[in-house]
Amino acid sequence: MKKIKLVMSDFHLGRGRRLKDGSINALEDFFWDHKFKEFIEFHTKPPYDDAEIELIFNGDMLNLILTDYHGHFTVILTEAVSLFKLHAIIEGHPVFFRTLREFLRRSKHSLTYIIGNHDQEMLWEKARMVFEQAVGAKVNWQNTHYQVDGVHIEHGHQYEAVNRFDPTQPFLSKNLPEPIINLPWGSLFAVQFIIKLKVLRPMIDKVRPFRQLILWCLVHDTWFAVTNIARLVVYFLSTRFTKNRYRQSSLRTTFRILREASVYPELTDAAKRILRTPEVHTVIFGHTHVHKHLQIGDGKQYINLGTWNETLSLDLSTYGKFTKLTYARIEYPDEKPPTVYLRHWIGHVPVEDDAVAV
């Protein structure tokens, strides 16, 4: 095997499974540091030991937006605030970052990082420097998408009004003492609304279909459902129809948010539009947390990477809690165009694990 690319997304690394005082971190979504280490080590042994390997992180690898700053969650994200949170994530996942450092020591190994909506703070130059210091190598940073050898790789949040950020104005500075990240409304909503729900119901953002979750809560968790639906309406009206110097908004965007509202967005139409480009044969998205592989036309395909986080399905066909460690492998057969596969990492079953994450 001479050359491969490995693409993954939506790990959502936070402060770690346990906080410094030993208590459980209810906001941590990533429990698979050792599985990731196993995955990377597998690709450093025969037949990959001499291969040229590019590891591609397709957004939301770091859950910076839902990481606290000295115990508080803020949407006023200066560079200093973002650096504090990044250091906390690096400290909380030593195995993950040590694994990356070992992988990138080899001259034929490289890392590309595409920005998502949960790690938008990696737009700061100093944040990138800190990350590169942690992994011991230069990183190929991509703000929106990455296209290579007919494969278009993009996180996917730019196709939703609620999570779309302005790449031409990533920072706000007007009438502010120092620049801050120009967050989309979806990120503001996550920090100011969703976090409070996650502390009370940690699986709230992992359940699908979300409509069934609402019905379930109305029947079995009625007070929680009714009070928070009312809070949601008040929050939306107060944030979308008032001016705030810490964010940009418009009535047009507000109506788009209402029209497109979905916890699990559907990106197939966006993939089809990109695949109309003659030189593109494969589109790879993340963001939805739902892995998918669709053949679209002759020799064209759409792959969604899913997530390495837990998912709770209330649909009878897939009922239960599960995790699939999905990723895309791009292989380069001799003198042929690359072939792209959606794969599921299984690895070895551990003898034991922390019961709080099971």
C-alpha positions in Angstrom: 0.0 0.0 0.0 1.8 3.1 -1.2 -0.7 5.9 -0.4 -4.0 6.3 1.5 -6.0 9.1 3.1 -8.1 8.5 6.3 -11.0 10.9 6.8 -13.0 11.3 10.1 -15.1 13.9 11.8 -17.3 14.9 14.7 -15.3 13.5 17.6 -16.3 16.4 19.8 -13.3 16.2 22.2 -14.0 18.2 25.4 -12.3 18.5 28.8 -12.1 14.7 29.2 -14.3 12.0 30.7 -13.4 13.1 34.3 -12.6 16.5 35.6 -9.5 17.4 37.7 -11.5 16.7 40.9 -12.4 13.2 39.7 -16.1 14.1 39.0 -17.8 13.0 35.8 -17.9 15.5 33.0 -21.5 15.5 31.8 -20.6 17.5 28.7 -17.9 15.1 27.4 -18.9 13.3 24.2 -15.7 11.4 23.2 -14.8 8.3 25.1 -12.7 6.5 22.4 -9.1 7.8 22.9 -7.7 4.3 23.2 -9.7 3.1 20.1 -8.3 6.0 18.2 -4.8 5.1 19.3 -5.5 1.5 18.2 -6.8 2.7 14.8 -3.7 4.9 14.2 -1.2 2.2 15.3 -2.9 -0.3 13.0 -2.1 2.1 10.1 1.6 2.3 11.0 2.1 -1.5 10.7 2.4 -3.7 7.5 1.1 -3.2 4.9 1.0 0.5 5.8 4.3 0.9 7.5 5.9 2.5 4.5 2.8 4.2 3.1 2.2 7.9 2.5 -0.8 8.6 4.9 -2.7 11.8 5.2 -5.1 12.0 8.2 -8.0 14.4 7.5 -10.1 15.8 10.3 -13.3 17.0 8.7 -14.6 19.4 11.3 -15.9 19.3 14.9 -13.0 17.2 16.2 -12.8 19.6 19.1 -15.9 20.6 21.0 -14.6 24.1 21.8 -18.0 25.7 21.6 -19.3 23.6 24.6 -16.1 23.8 26.7 -16.2 26.2 29.7 -14.0 29.1 30.5 -13.2 29.1 34.2 -16.5 27.4 34.9 -18.5 29.7 32.7 -19.9 29.3 29.2 -19.5 32.3 27.0 -20.2 33.4 23.5 -17.7 36.3 23.7 -14.8 34.3 22.3 -11.6 36.3 22.3 -8.4 34.7 21.4 -7.4 34.3 25.1 -10.7 32.6 25.9 -10.3 30.1 23.0 -6.7 29.4 24.0 -7.7 28.6 27.6 -10.3 26.1 26.3 -8.0 24.5 23.8 -5.4 23.9 26.5 -8.1 22.3 28.7 -9.1 19.9 25.8 -5.4 18.9 25.2 -4.9 18.3 28.9 -8.2 16.2 29.0 -7.2 13.9 26.2 -3.5 13.1 26.6 -3.8 9.7 24.8 -5.4 11.3 21.8 -2.7 14.0 21.4 0.2 11.7 22.2 -1.1 9.3 19.5 -1.2 12.2 16.9 2.3 13.2 17.9 3.7 9.7 17.4 1.8 9.4 14.1 3.2 12.7 12.7 6.8 11.9 13.6 7.0 9.9 10.4 8.0 11.9 7.4 5.3 10.3 5.1 2.5 11.1 7.5 0.5 14.4 7.5 -2.6 16.0 9.0 -5.2 18.2 7.4 -7.8 20.0 9.6 -11.0 21.4 8.1 -13.0 23.8 10.4 -16.5 22.8 11.5 -19.1 24.7 13.6 -18.0 23.3 17.0 -14.3 24.2 16.4 -14.7 27.5 14.7 -12.3 28.9 17.3 -9.4 27.2 15.5 -9.6 30.2 13.1 -7.4 32.0 15.6 -3.7 31.9 14.5 -2.4 31.3 18.1 -4.9 28.4 18.6 -3.4 26.8 15.5 0.1 27.3 16.9 -0.9 25.6 20.2 -2.5 22.7 18.4 0.6 22.2 16.2 2.8 22.3 19.3 0.6 19.6 20.9 0.9 17.3 17.9 4.5 18.2 17.1 4.0 19.0 13.4 2.7 21.6 11.0 -1.0 21.1 10.0 -2.7 21.9 6.7 -5.5 24.1 7.8 -8.6 24.5 5.7 -11.3 27.0 6.7 -14.2 25.7 4.6 -13.4 22.7 2.4 -10.6 20.5 1.0 -10.7 19.1 -2.5 -8.1 16.6 -3.7 -8.0 14.1 -6.5 -11.7 14.4 -7.3 -12.8 14.1 -3.7 -14.6 17.1 -2.2 -14.3 17.1 1.7 -16.3 19.5 3.8 -17.9 19.5 7.2 -21.4 20.4 6.0 -22.5 23.2 8.4 -22.3 25.8 5.6 -25.4 24.4 4.0 -27.6 25.3 7.1 -28.6 28.9 7.8 -28.5 28.2 11.5 -24.8 27.1 11.5 -23.4 29.0 8.5 -20.6 31.4 9.3 -19.3 34.2 7.2 -15.9 33.1 5.8 -15.3 36.7 4.6 -15.7 38.1 8.2 -14.7 35.4 10.7 -14.1 37.9 13.5 -16.1 40.9 14.9 -14.3 43.9 16.1 -16.6 47.0 15.6 -17.2 48.8 18.9 -15.5 45.9 20.8 -12.3 46.2 23.0 -10.8 43.2 21.1 -11.8 40.9 18.3 -14.1 38.0 18.9 -15.3 35.0 16.8 -18.3 35.8 14.6 -20.5 33.0 15.7 -23.6 31.8 13.8 -26.9 31.7 15.6 -26.6 27.9 16.1 -23.5 28.2 18.1 -25.1 30.9 20.3 -28.0 28.6 20.8 -25.8 25.7 21.8 -23.9 27.8 24.4 -26.9 29.7 25.8 -29.6 27.1 25.7 -28.5 23.5 24.9 -25.8 23.3 27.6 -28.3 23.8 30.4 -30.3 20.9 28.9 -27.3 18.7 28.5 -26.3 19.1 32.2 -29.8 17.8 33.1 -30.2 15.3 30.3 -26.8 14.5 28.8 -28.2 12.5 25.9 -30.6 15.3 24.7 -28.5 16.1 21.6 -27.8 12.5 20.7 -31.3 11.3 20.2 -32.9 10.7 16.8 -35.4 11.1 15.4 -35.7 14.3 17.4 -39.5 14.5 16.8 -39.9 11.3 18.7 -37.8 12.6 21.5 -40.2 15.6 21.9 -43.2 13.2 21.9 -41.5 10.9 24.4 -40.6 13.9 26.7 -44.2 15.3 26.5 -45.5 11.9 27.8 -42.8 10.8 30.2 -41.0 14.0 31.1 -43.8 16.5 30.7 -42.7 19.4 32.9 -39.2 19.3 31.5 -40.6 19.3 27.9 -43.3 22.0 28.4 -41.0 24.5 30.3 -38.1 24.1 27.8 -40.3 24.4 24.7 -41.6 27.7 26.2 -38.0 28.8 27.0 -37.0 27.9 23.4 -39.7 30.2 21.9 -38.8 33.1 24.2 -35.1 32.6 23.5 -35.5 32.5 19.7 -37.7 35.6 19.7 -35.3 37.5 22.0 -32.2 36.6 20.0 -33.4 36.9 16.4 -35.4 40.1 16.7 -33.1 42.2 18.8 -29.7 43.8 17.9 -26.5 42.7 19.6 -23.0 43.9 18.9 -21.7 40.4 19.6 -23.4 38.8 16.6 -24.7 39.5 13.1 -28.3 38.8 12.2 -30.9 39.6 9.5 -34.6 38.9 9.1 -33.8 36.9 6.0 -31.5 34.6 7.9 -34.2 34.2 10.6 -36.7 33.0 8.1 -34.2 30.6 6.7 -33.5 29.2 10.2 -37.2 28.6 10.7 -37.6 26.9 7.3 -34.6 24.7 7.6 -34.9 23.8 11.4 -33.6 20.3 11.9 -31.5 18.6 14.6 -30.2 16.1 12.0 -29.9 18.1 8.8 -30.1 16.4 5.4 -27.1 17.2 3.2 -27.8 14.9 0.2 -29.1 17.8 -2.0 -25.9 19.8 -1.3 -23.8 16.8 -2.2 -25.7 16.3 -5.5 -25.0 20.0 -6.4 -21.3 19.6 -5.8 -21.2 16.3 -7.8 -22.4 18.2 -10.8 -18.8 19.5 -11.1 -17.2 17.3 -13.7 -13.9 16.8 -11.8 -15.6 15.7 -8.6 -16.6 12.0 -8.2 -17.0 11.8 -4.4 -18.4 14.2 -1.8 -17.5 13.6 1.9 -19.5 15.4 4.6 -19.8 15.1 8.4 -21.9 17.3 10.7 -25.2 15.2 10.6 -23.9 12.5 12.9 -25.6 10.0 10.6 -23.2 7.9 8.5 -24.4 7.3 4.9 -23.1 6.0 1.6 -25.2 6.9 -1.6 -24.4 6.2 -5.2 -25.4 9.3 -7.1 -25.3 8.8 -10.9 -22.6 7.0 -12.8 -19.4 6.8 -10.9 -20.4 9.4 -8.3 -21.0 9.0 -4.6 -21.8 10.8 -1.4 -20.4 9.7 1.9 -21.3 11.0 5.3 -18.8 10.1 8.1 -21.2 10.0 10.9 -19.7 10.4 14.4 -17.6 8.6 17.0 -20.1 9.7 19.7 -23.0 7.8 21.2 -26.3 7.9 19.4 -29.7 7.0 21.0 -32.3 5.9 18.4 -36.0 5.9 19.2 -36.8 4.5 15.7 -38.0 0.9 16.0 -35.8 -0.3 13.1 -32.6 0.9 15.0 -33.9 1.2 18.5 -31.3 1.5 21.3 -28.0 3.2 22.1 -25.0 2.6 19.8 -21.7 3.9 18.7 -20.1 3.3 15.2 -16.5 4.4 14.8 -16.9 5.3 11.1 -14.4 6.8 8.8 -13.6 7.1 5.1 -10.6 5.5 3.5 -9.2 6.9 0.2 -7.1 4.3 -1.6 -4.8 4.8 -4.6 -4.5 1.7 -6.7 -1.5 1.8 -9.1 -2.1 4.1 -12.0 -5.8 4.4 -11.3 -8.1 7.1 -9.8 -8.6 6.9 -6.1 -11.3 4.7 -4.6 -13.2 5.9 -1.5 -14.8 3.6 1.0 -16.9 4.2 4.1 -15.5 2.0 6.8 -16.3 1.0 10.5 -13.4 0.6 12.9 -14.0 -2.3 15.3 -10.6 -3.2 16.7 -10.1 -5.2 19.9 -12.8 -5.5 22.6 -11.4 -4.1 25.8 -11.3 -6.2 28.9 -12.9 -3.4 31.0 -14.0 0.2 30.6 -15.4 3.0 32.7 -19.0 2.1 33.5 -20.2 5.7 33.6 -19.6 6.0 29.8 -21.3 2.7 28.9 
